[in-house]
Amino acid sequence: MNIWIVTTGSSDVKLKTDEHWGTLFRKVRNQLYDRRFAPTKPPNTDDNEHFIVPARAMGMVYGTQLTDEYYEDLHLPLLDAFSAKLLEKGKTNPDRIIVILTNQDAVFNDEDRTIEKSPYWQDTCTLKPIFEKYFERKFPKVKSIDYLELKPKSQDEGLDNWNKALFLVQQALSSLEFDKSANVYVSHQAGTPAISSAVQFDCLAKFGNKVKFLVSNEYEEKLAEKGDFIESSTYLQGMLVQEAKALLKRYDYQGVELILKPYWKDSVDPLLVEIRDLLGMAVQWNFAKFEDFGKARGDVAKERLNQWWWMGYEAAYLGVIRLKQDNTVEALFHSFRAVEGLIKEWALYKYKPQIKYSNAKQPSTAYIHDVNLPQNLRYWFNANKNRDYNNVGLFGKALFTLLEASDRDKWNQNPHIQIVAGDTIGERNLTFHSLHGLEGKDVFQAWNTNNPDKWESRVLGCLNFVSNQKFVSLKSASLMAKVHDELVDAIARYELQK
C-alpha cells in the first residue's frame, strides 16, 4: 500500500486566465469582507506566468462554483510535479492520499479579515473542492482521501508557532490509522515553515525508514520533470547530527557516540573514522580513564604524557565540565581529587627513594619510609608516622603537610594552596558526607570562593603550585579541550558533506 501525505499552501492553486474571475467574484463578494481581490502576477515575471490570488479567496470564488469549464482555468504546479513523479513508474501510485489543510477561523476576527494580507486569507481549507476534483482526475483509482484541517484556537497557537504547529500536526495525523507495512510519501513543501517542519518531524517519528519525501521546485520550468524523492535516511541523519551537536555542547560524549555509531559501522570514510576515534578518546576521558585517553591520543600528546603532572589538570578540567553539566557532586569530587591526586604524584616523583608499597593489606598504597630522609622532612615524618610500621601513608592531611614542609617559603607565598590545605579540607569532608542536595554555591564555598571563575582560579592556582607550571586556565592545560574542539570541527565538516 502507498500513502501520500501532502501539505497545502497559498500558491498551490493559480489561474491560467483571469477571464472568469470578475463574474465568479461578484457572486460571492459579500462573503469577502469588502476586499476586492483581483488576480495578479508576481513582479518581474514574463507574460506566461500564471495569476495568483490568496488561497482562501481562490477557494471561495472558484471552489464554490467549480464547473468543468471553470476548473480548466486552474493550474496546480506543485501538485502536478508531485503527481507526475508518483505516476512515473507506476509502482508509487498512491492508494491513499492525506491532504493537510489550514483553517484559522478562530484566530482572526472580522476586523483582521478586512486586511487583505492577513494570514487568514492564506488558509487552504476553501480549496478542498478544487483538490477533490484534481485528485479525482489524476488518481481515479485511489481508494481513499482524507482531508485534515489544522485549526488553531487562538493567536498563541498560530500556524507560524513551531511548537503549536507540531502539536496540531501530531493531533491531526494521530486521528488516522495507518497500515504499518505501507510505503509513505510525504510532500511537505507547501504551508508555513512551521507546518512543513512539523509534518517532516512527525512523519519521521511515525514512519522512520518507511517514509520518502517527495519534493519539487515550484519555480523551475517543466515542473513535471522536477519532482524527486529524498530518502528518509537523509532527513533522519540530518536531524540526528543536529541532536549530536546539541549533546556535544553539553559534553555528552556517550550520547553523541550512541547517535553516530550506526553511521561509521563498516564505514571507510576517513571523516567518520576520525569522528569515531575522537569520540572514543572523549568517552575514555569522560570516565576519568586518563591513561587510556592519553595513549589513544598518540603522538600528539607524547610530550605531555611524559610529564608526571598532566593527569591532575585533566581531572580538574573534568570537574569544570561537570559543573557546566550541573553535576555539582562530581564537580566537587573531581576538583579535590585533582589537587590531592597531583600532590601524591608530586610526592612519588620527588621522593622516589623514600617510597615503598610495604603494607600487605594495602599493596597499592604508597608510604614514605625513613630512608635517606631529607632533614627538612624530619619533623613532618615524626609528627605523621605510624608508630607500628614507622612510615607515613601518602593520603589525607599528611600529603598537604608534606608539600608544605618540602618548601615552606614557597608555600607561604601561595594563598591558594594555604586555603585549600586549611579549613577547606574539613568543609569538603562535611559536604561529601552529607546526603542533602549540593548546589553550585556549595562547591564554591568548599574552596572558599563564591563563583565559577574564582573557583576555577583556585583549583588552577593549586595545580600550578604543585607542578610548577604556569597555565592560565584549566582548559588550556587540558588535552581534552583540544580533542573537543577537533570533534566539533569534524562533525561540522561531516554535516556539510551530507
Residue pairs with C-beta under 8 A, 6 or more apart in sequence:
1 95
1 96
1 179
1 181
1 182
1 183
2 92
2 93
2 94
2 95
2 96
2 182
2 183
2 184
2 185
3 94
3 95
3 96
3 97
3 98
3 178
3 179
3 182
3 183
3 184
3 185
4 82
4 86
4 94
4 96
4 97
4 98
4 184
4 185
4 186
4 187
4 214
5 97
5 98
5 100
5 173
5 184
5 185
5 186
5 187
5 188
5 199
5 203
6 79
6 82
6 97
6 98
6 99
6 100
6 186
6 187
6 188
6 190
7 100
7 187
7 188
7 189
7 190
7 191
7 195
7 196
7 199
8 55
8 99
8 100
8 101
8 102
8 124
8 127
8 131
8 190
8 191
9 55
9 78
9 122
9 124
9 189
9 190
9 191
9 192
10 54
10 55
10 122
10 124
11 52
11 55
11 77
11 78
11 190
11 218
12 55
12 76
12 77
12 78
12 79
12 124
12 127
12 190
13 55
13 58
13 59
13 62
13 74
13 75
13 76
13 127
13 130
14 50
14 51
14 52
14 74
14 75
14 76
14 77
15 21
15 39
15 50
15 51
15 52
15 53
15 58
15 73
15 74
15 75
16 50
16 51
16 72
16 73
16 74
16 75
17 51
17 73
18 38
18 39
18 51
19 73
20 70
20 73
21 38
21 39
21 51
21 53
21 61
24 61
24 62
24 65
24 70
25 32
25 37
25 61
27 65
28 60
28 61
28 64
28 65
29 36
31 60
32 57
32 60
33 110
33 113
33 114
34 114
35 57
35 114
35 116
35 121
37 53
37 54
37 57
37 61
37 116
38 53
39 51
39 52
39 53
40 51
40 52
40 53
41 49
41 50
41 51
41 52
42 49
42 52
50 75
50 77
53 61
54 116
54 121
54 122
55 121
55 122
55 123
55 124
55 126
55 127
56 120
56 121
56 122
56 123
56 124
56 125
56 126
57 121
58 126
58 127
58 130
59 124
59 125
59 126
59 127
59 128
59 129
59 130
60 126
62 70
62 73
62 74
62 130
63 126
63 127
63 128
63 129
63 130
64 126
64 129
66 129
66 130
66 133
71 130
71 133
74 130
76 130
76 134
77 218
77 223
78 187
78 189
78 190
78 216
78 218
78 223
79 131
79 134
79 138
80 223
80 224
81 216
81 218
81 223
81 224
81 226
81 227
82 187
82 214
82 216
82 227
83 138
83 139
84 223
84 224
84 225
84 227
85 92
85 214
85 216
85 227
85 228
85 229
86 92
86 93
86 94
86 185
86 214
86 227
87 93
87 138
92 183
92 185
93 139
93 141
94 139
94 142
94 185
95 142
95 143
95 144
96 142
96 143
96 144
96 145
96 146
96 182
97 135
97 139
97 142
97 144
97 145
97 146
98 145
98 146
98 148
98 173
98 176
99 128
99 131
99 135
99 145
99 146
99 147
99 148
100 148
100 150
100 169
100 172
100 191
100 195
100 199
101 123
101 124
101 125
101 127
101 128
101 147
101 148
101 149
101 150
102 122
102 123
102 124
102 125
102 149
102 150
102 159
102 191
102 195
103 123
103 125
103 149
103 150
103 151
104 119
104 120
104 123
104 151
104 152
104 158
104 159
105 120
105 151
106 151
106 152
106 153
106 154
107 119
107 120
107 152
107 153
107 154
107 155
107 157
107 158
108 118
108 119
108 120
112 118
112 120
113 120
113 121
119 158
119 159
119 160
124 191
125 149
128 147
131 147
132 145
135 142
135 145
146 176
148 172
148 173
148 175
148 176
149 172
150 159
150 165
150 168
150 169
150 172
150 195
151 168
152 158
152 159
152 164
152 168
156 164
157 164
157 167
157 168
158 164
159 165
159 168
159 191
159 192
159 194
159 195
160 192
160 193
160 194
161 194
162 194
162 197
162 198
164 194
165 192
165 194
165 195
165 197
165 198
166 194
166 197
166 198
166 201
166 202
168 198
169 195
169 198
169 199
169 202
170 198
170 202
173 202
173 203
173 206
178 184
178 206
178 207
182 210
183 210
183 212
184 203
184 207
184 210
184 211
184 212
185 211
185 212
185 213
185 214
185 229
186 199
186 200
186 203
186 211
186 212
186 213
186 214
187 213
187 214
187 215
187 216
188 195
188 196
188 199
188 200
188 203
188 213
189 196
189 215
189 216
189 218
190 196
191 199
200 213
200 235
201 239
203 211
204 211
204 232
204 235
204 236
204 239
207 232
208 232
208 236
209 232
209 233
209 236
210 232
211 232
212 229
212 230
212 231
212 232
213 229
213 230
213 232
213 235
214 227
214 228
214 229
214 230
215 227
215 228
215 229
215 230
216 223
216 226
216 227
216 228
217 223
217 226
220 226
234 498
237 263
237 498
238 495
238 498
240 259
240 260
241 260
241 491
241 494
241 495
241 498
243 259
244 255
244 256
244 259
244 260
244 491
245 488
245 491
245 492
245 495
247 255
247 256
247 259
248 256
248 484
248 487
248 488
248 491
250 324
250 325
251 286
251 321
251 324
251 325
251 484
252 325
253 279
253 282
253 283
253 285
253 286
254 283
254 286
256 279
256 282
256 487
256 491
257 279
257 280
257 283
260 272
260 275
260 276
260 279
260 491
261 276
263 272
264 272
264 273
264 275
264 276
267 273
271 490
271 493
271 494
271 497
272 494
274 490
275 487
275 490
275 491
275 494
277 296
278 483
278 486
278 487
278 490
279 487
280 296
281 293
281 296
281 297
281 480
281 483
282 480
282 483
282 484
282 487
284 290
284 292
284 293
284 296
285 293
285 314
285 318
285 480
285 483
286 318
288 315
288 318
288 334
290 310
290 311
290 314
290 315
291 311
293 314
293 479
293 480
294 301
294 304
294 305
294 310
294 311
294 479
295 305
297 305
297 479
297 483
301 479
304 310
304 479
307 467
308 345
308 346
308 348
308 349
309 342
309 345
309 346
309 463
309 466
309 467
309 469
310 479
311 341
311 342
311 345
312 338
312 339
312 341
312 342
312 345
312 463
312 466
312 467
313 338
313 463
313 467
313 471
313 474
313 477
313 478
314 478
314 479
314 480
315 334
315 337
315 338
315 341
315 342
316 334
316 335
316 338
316 339
316 459
316 460
316 463
316 474
316 477
317 474
317 475
317 477
317 478
317 480
317 481
318 334
318 338
318 480
319 330
319 331
319 332
319 333
319 334
319 335
319 337
319 338
319 459
320 331
320 456
320 474
320 475
322 328
322 330
322 331
322 334
323 331
323 440
323 443
323 452
323 455
326 440
328 438
328 439
328 440
328 442
328 443
329 438
331 443
332 428
332 431
332 432
332 438
332 442
332 443
332 446
333 432
335 443
335 447
335 455
335 459
336 428
336 446
338 459
338 463
339 420
339 459
339 462
339 463
339 466
340 395
340 399
342 462
342 463
342 466
342 467
343 399
343 400
343 402
343 403
343 466
344 366
344 394
344 395
344 399
346 403
346 466
346 467
347 355
347 366
347 368
347 394
347 399
347 402
347 403
348 355
348 366
348 394
350 406
351 368
353 371
353 372
354 368
354 369
354 370
354 371
354 372
354 373
355 366
355 367
355 368
355 369
355 394
356 366
356 367
356 369
356 371
356 391
357 363
357 364
357 365
357 366
357 367
358 367
358 369
358 389
358 391
359 365
359 367
359 389
359 393
365 393
365 394
365 395
366 393
366 394
367 389
367 391
367 392
367 393
367 394
368 381
368 391
368 392
368 394
368 402
369 390
369 391
370 381
370 385
370 390
370 391
373 381
376 405
376 406
376 408
377 402
377 405
377 406
379 405
380 392
380 398
380 401
380 402
380 405
381 392
383 401
384 392
384 398
384 401
384 402
385 391
385 392
386 392
386 393
392 398
392 402
394 402
397 425
400 417
400 420
400 421
400 425
401 421
403 411
403 417
403 421
403 466
404 411
404 421
410 465
411 417
411 418
412 418
414 461
414 465
415 461
416 457
416 458
416 461
416 462
416 465
417 461
417 462
417 465
417 466
419 447
419 448
419 458
420 447
420 448
420 458
420 462
423 448
424 446
424 447
424 448
427 445
427 446
427 448
428 446
431 438
431 442
431 446
440 452
441 450
443 455
444 450
444 451
444 452
444 454
444 455
447 455
447 458
447 459
448 458
449 455
449 457
449 458
456 473
456 474
459 474
460 471
460 473
460 474
460 477
463 469
463 471
463 474
463 477
464 470
464 471
469 477
471 477
475 481
